[in-house]
Amino acid sequence: MVRVPRVFRAGSCPLKVSGVLASFIVGAAPARSQTSSPVLRAMRDELARSWTTLKAQPTPPYFLSYQITEQHSVTVSGSFGAITESRERRRRALDVDLRVGDYAFDNTHPLRGGVRSFGSIFGGGRVDIPTDDDPTAIRAALWYATDRRYKAAVEQLTWVKTNAEVGVAAEDLSPDFSAEPRESYTEAVVHSSVERRAWEEKLRRYTAPFA
């Protein structure tokens, strides 16, 4: 099995926009990239629209970022001189990091009392993104995931504030998020190519003696 991941990231925060890794830097800013990528363009455009819309809400976010991980996998299996499995798969998965509150205290603040995670309460995890490069479809998936994540984050903030007011004072007074200068990194996209038919022939040859 061969797996080749690619990561696209786009991030935004007050006064500055950050984006790192993959084909080019992208964020809620007018700067243009020198590299063309429909995925990153869709991320940049939807990030700018979502950021502007959500900042007008009663509880606005102070940080928003998207990360799309694209995985290309090729699987070939053989047994006793025969191919038992041969398939190729592409998948794109989205992670949304959206924070409401402020750097010192936001919706990701740890709950006390034995609750380790909000995952089972508010949902979460990765969201599948269309594998074609249709900007409209990608932006629709981004919008839907952002809307859900924002509503969950607002509810999370209420929970953590209530939790922090109950019981003894917290021992860890460090902020929930660190405000750092922007760092940028870009590199060209590497396209993978696997000769599946050639590997099928090899597996037939390698496993035939066991028959």
N, C-alpha and C positions, 0 to 999 in steps of 0.2 A: 504494500500500500504506500502510495506517495501522497503527501499532503503539502500543499503550498498555500500559506496564508498571506493575505494582504490586508493592511489596516489603513483606513481612512479616518482622520480625526478632524473635528471642527469644534472650536470652543469660543465662548464669549464671556466677558465679565465687565463690570462697570469701568468706564473710561478707557478700556483697552480690550482688544480682541486677541485671543491666542488660538493657534492651530498648529498641530505638529504631525509629522510622519506621513509618509506615502507620497503621492504624486506632486502635490503642492500644498502650500499653506492656505487655509480657508477659514473664514470667520465672518462675523457681522461687521464688516468694514468694507470701504469702497476699493481697497487695493485689489489689483488683478494679478493672477498668476500667469507665469510664462508657459505652463504646461496645461494642456487641455484634458479634462476628465469630466464626463457627464455626471459621475457619482459625486465628485467633490463640488462641482458647480451647484448641483441640486442641494447638497448639504449647506453650502454657503448661503444660497438664496433663502432656503427655508429657515436657517438659523437667524438670518437678519429679520425675516418677517415675524417669526415666533418671538424673538427678543423684543422687538418693538411692541407687539401686541401684549405680551405678558407684563411688560414694564408698566402698562396702564392699569393693571389689575390692583385691587386693594392690597393684596399681599404679593408684591412683585418679586421675582427671583433676583438674586445678585450674581448668580453664576449659571451658565448653561453650556453644555458641550455635547457633541455627538461623536460617537466612534462606530464605524462600520467595519467589521472584520469579514473579509471575503475568503472563503476556503474552497480550494479546488482539490478534489480527491479522486484518485484513480485506484480501483481495487481489482486485482486479478488473483484468483485462487484456483488451485488445481489439485487433483487427487487421482492416483493410479493412471496417469496418462490422459486424463480428461479434465476439461475446464469446468469447475463447479460454480464459479462466479466471475463475472467480468462486467464492471460498470464504472461510469464516470459521473461525478456529481459536483455541482457548484452550489455554494450557499453563502448568503450574506446575512450577517446578524448585527443588529443595532444595539448599542448601549447608550442610554441617555443619562447624563449626570446633570440634574437640575436641583439647585439649592435655594431655599427661601430662608429668610432671617438675615444673618450677617456672618462675617468671618468668625466672630467670637462664639456665636451660638446659632446653629441652624438646624434644619430638619433631620440631619444625620446624627445629631447628638445621641450618644449611647443612652439607652433606657436602663434605669436601675430596677432591681427587683427580679432578676432572673430572665428577663426578656432579652434575647440576644440579637434578634433581627426583626425587621419589619416585613420581610419577604412573605411570610405566611399571612400577614394581616392585610397588606396593601397590594400584594402581587409584586411584580418586578421581574428582573432577569432580562435576558436578551429577546429581541423581537426580530422576526424574519423580515428581510427587505427583498424586494424583487431583484432577481439576478440579471434581468435585462437592464439596459441603460436608458430607459424611458424616464426623463426628469420628472414628468408629472406623476408617474406611479411612485417614484422614490420619495418625492416631496409629500405626497398624500400619506405614505406610511410614516414618514418623519413627523408630520403634523399630528397624526393620530396618537403616536407614541408619546410625543411631547405633551399633548393635552392630558392624557391619562397620568403621565408622570407629574405634571404640575398639580393636578387635583390631589394626587396622593401626597405630594410634598407639603401642601398646605395643611392637610389633615395630620400628617406626621409632626409638623411643627407644633400644633396644638397639643398633641400627645406628649412630646418631649418637654414642653414648657410646664405642663401639669405635673409630669413626673419629676422634674427638677425642683419643683416647689414643695414636694412631699418628702419627708424623711430627712436624714442628716445631710450636711453639706458635702458636696462632692470633693474627693481628694485631688482629682486631676482637674486643674483649672486651665489647661492649655486650650487654645482656640480650636474650633472644629475644622477650620480650613486655613491654609496659609496663602497670603497674598504675595506673590513673587513677580519679579520682572518677566516679561515675555521672552520665551525662548523659541526659536524656529529651526526646523530641520526639514529638508526635502531631499528626495532622491528619485531617480527614474523607476517606473514600474517595470518589474521583471515578469515577463510572460513565460509560463511553463509549458512544456510540450513533452508528452509521454507517448511512446510508441506502444500502444496497448496490444496490437496484434503481434508485435515482436515478442512481448512478454508472454502472451498466450502460448506461442510456439515453444518458448524456453520452458515454461512450466509443464507443458505436455512432455517434453523431452526429459526434464529433470525427474518427473514423477512416474514415468512409464516403467522403469525397472522394478518398482514396488508392486506392480500388478502381477 
